[in-house]
Amino acid sequence: MHRRRVLAALQLLAWTSASGAATPPAAPAHSIPSTYRDGWDCERGYFKVEASCNAVKVPAHAFLDSSGTDWQCERGYRKNATACTKVVVPPNAFSDDTTYGDGWRCNRKFRKSAATCVAVVVPAHGFDVDSAYGRGWDCERGYRIDDTRCTPITIPPHGFLRDDGGAWECERGFKQAANTCEPVLVPENAFLDRNGTGWQCERGFRRSNANCTALSPPANAHLDYSGNDWECAAGFRKEPGGCVARR
């Protein structure tokens, strides 16, 4: 500590000699030369208030944090204004030292209800899950959550369970309509789209309601990149009646 104060005094003396200016205000008690800028910082355990260093008041069951300018509570205690209050852990719970929250979490197969932990009631065709929040259970594959129960998922013809097992979708070539899978009606000169639940026209044809009509590009035009429309050649612009030369 004595060495730091000597360094602070030498720094101030060097600054005065080099600048020829008036002596700057003396550094306050419990200060040290600043590491990153001219001036001073407070020692560990003190914090800066205008031109002085005030002591950090560490309450019972607390310790200085890594910055040295504030404090935090020991495990099992929570910060409450200027004090540390003991965390009351209810039955079927364990202490949790995260910064935020109540300071405790429920054990597996229990869930939080106000300030207590209540047992998770798993319905038929359900199973418990390790989650701090929520129901604490989920349904088996082929069942869905229905309030406090697991009800079977009814899969219509041409349908199948999704990977997550909690819903269904239609096979390729069919689309969902209410609780059924109805076939996708693909017109002539068309094919099933990538998803298999719709269709698109072949190259050289354009969609017109439920059909595909042939494209007839006008003079100085050609099919565009999609193949389902046309565009004008270079040097021409598209008009309602065809392609006209640019002026």
N, C-alpha and C positions, 0 to 999 in steps of 0.2 A: 504494500500500500504506500509506504514512504517513497519507494522508487518511482511509482506512478506520479506522485505529487511533484517530485524533483523534475521528472520529464516534462510535466505540464509547465513548470516555472521556466525551464530552459527554452521550451518552445516559444513562450511569450516573450522572453528576452531576445531570442533570435529574430522574431518578427519585428520587434521595436527597433533593433539595430539596423536591420536591412531596409526598413521602410522610412525610418527617420520620422515616422508619424508619432502622434501622441500615444501613450500607453493605453492599450485597450482595456476594457473592464476585466477585472480579475475573475478567473474561473471560480465557481462556487465550491463549497465543501462537497466531498463525495463525488467529485467529477474527475474525469480522465481525458487526455487528449483524444480528439476524434480520429478514428481509423480511416475514414473515407473523405473527410473534408476538414477545412480549417475550423478551429473552435474546440468544443468539448462535448463529451457525452457523459451520462451518469454511470457510476459504478453499478455492478450487478447488485440488485436488491434495492435500487433507487430508480425513480422515473423523473423525467424533466417536466417542470412546471415553470414556464417563462424563464427566469434567469437563475433558478435554483434546482436542487435535486432533493426530491422528497422520498422518504423511506416507504417501501412497499410494506403495507401492514398485512402480514400473513396470519390468517386465523388458525385456530386449532384444527387439526386433521387436514392441513393443507401444506403445500410446498411451492417454492418459486418455480415458474414454468421455464421453458428453454430460453426465452428472451431475457429473463432476469428482471423484467419490468412489470410482471403481473404474477398471479398465483393460480393454482388449480387444486382441486380437492383430491384427497387420497381415494383409492379404490374403496367402494362401499359408502361413499359420501357424495352429495350433490351440491353444486354451488348455488347459494341462495343469498343474493345481494352481497353482504360483507362477511358471510359465515358459510360453514360447511355443515349441512344437515345429514344425519345418518339415513341411509336408504333402508326402508323396511321391506324386506323380501317376503312376499306371501308364501304359503305352502305350495308345493309343486312348481316352484320357480327357482331361478338362480340369478346371482348378481351379474350385472352387465356393465362394463366400464366404458361404454361409448359416451361421447360428449353430450349427445342429446337423448331424450327419452326419460323413462322413469327410473333407470338404474337397475332394472331387472327384466328378465324375460321368462316366459313360461316354458316348462319342460315339454319334451315331445309327448304327444297325445293329450295335451292341455292347451287351452287358448285363453287369451286375456279377456276378462269381462270386468270393466271398471278397475278396481284395485285388487282383483283376485284372479286366480287361474282355475277355470272350470274344465272338467273332463270333456274331451271331444267324443260325441256320440256318432259312431260310424254306422250308416244304414246298411241294409243288405245290398250286396254287389258294390260296396264301396271299400275304400282302404284309407288308412291314415297317411298324412303327408307331413313332413317336418317343415312347418311354416310358422313364423312368428305372428303372422296376421292371417285373416280370413277364416274359413270354416275349419281348417285342419284336416280335411278329408277330400277325396276326389272319387269319381266313379270308375268302375272297371271299363275296359274296352267294350264297346257295344251298348253302353248305357250312358244316359245324360243326367245332369243334375236337375232335379225338379223340387225346388224348395229344400226340404230336409230328406229327400228320397233320391234313389237312383232308379230311373225308369228305362225300360228297354227301348232302343232305337229301332223303329220300324223301317226297314229298307224296302223300297218298292222294286218291282221288276226293272232290270237294266240299271240298277243302282248298286253302289258298294260303299263300304266304310272308308272314310278318309284315313290317312296315316295316323292322325291323333286319336282315332277311335271314338271321337265324341260327336260325330256328325257323318252325313253321307253325301255323295254326289253321284251324278249320272255318268254312265259309260260314254265313251266317245261315240258320237253319232246321235246322242240323245241330249235333251235339255230339260232342266227342272221346271215343272209347272205345278205349283202348290206342293202336294206330297207325292207327285208322280214323276216319272221320266217319260217324256213324249219324244218321238223320233224327229230329228231335224230333216225337213223336206228340202232336199237339194235339187234345184231346177236343172234343166239341160244347160250344158256349157258352164257348169259350176262345180266346185269341190268343197269338201269340209275345210273349215279354217283350222288354224293351229290348235285352238282350244278344243275343237271337236264339238262345240255347242252351237255353231253357226256355219255360214258358208260364204264364199266369195266367188266372183266370176273369173273364168279363165282369161288369160291374156288375149286382148282383142275384143273383149266383150265388156259391157257396162251394166251395172245393176239398175234395174227398173222395176220397182215394187218387188214382186216375188219371182222375177224372171231375169235373165241375162240377155241383153240385146247386142247385136253385133255393132262394132264401131266402124265408121266409114270416114277416116280422116280426109279433110278437103285437100285441095292442091297446096303444095308447099308446107305440108304438115306430116307428122309421124306420131306413132304411139309414144307416150311418155314413159318414165321409168317404172310406173306402176303397171302399165299394160292395160289399164282400165279407163284410160282417157287419152287425149291427143294434145300435142303442143306444136307450135309453129317452128319452122326451120329458122336458122340464123338469118337475120336481116328482115324478118317478118314479125308482125304482132297479131295477137289473137283478137278477132272481132266476132260479133254474133254470126256473121255470114261466112266466116272462114278466116284465112290469113291474108293480110294486106302488107305490102312492102312498107318498111319504115322510111320516112323521109329524112 
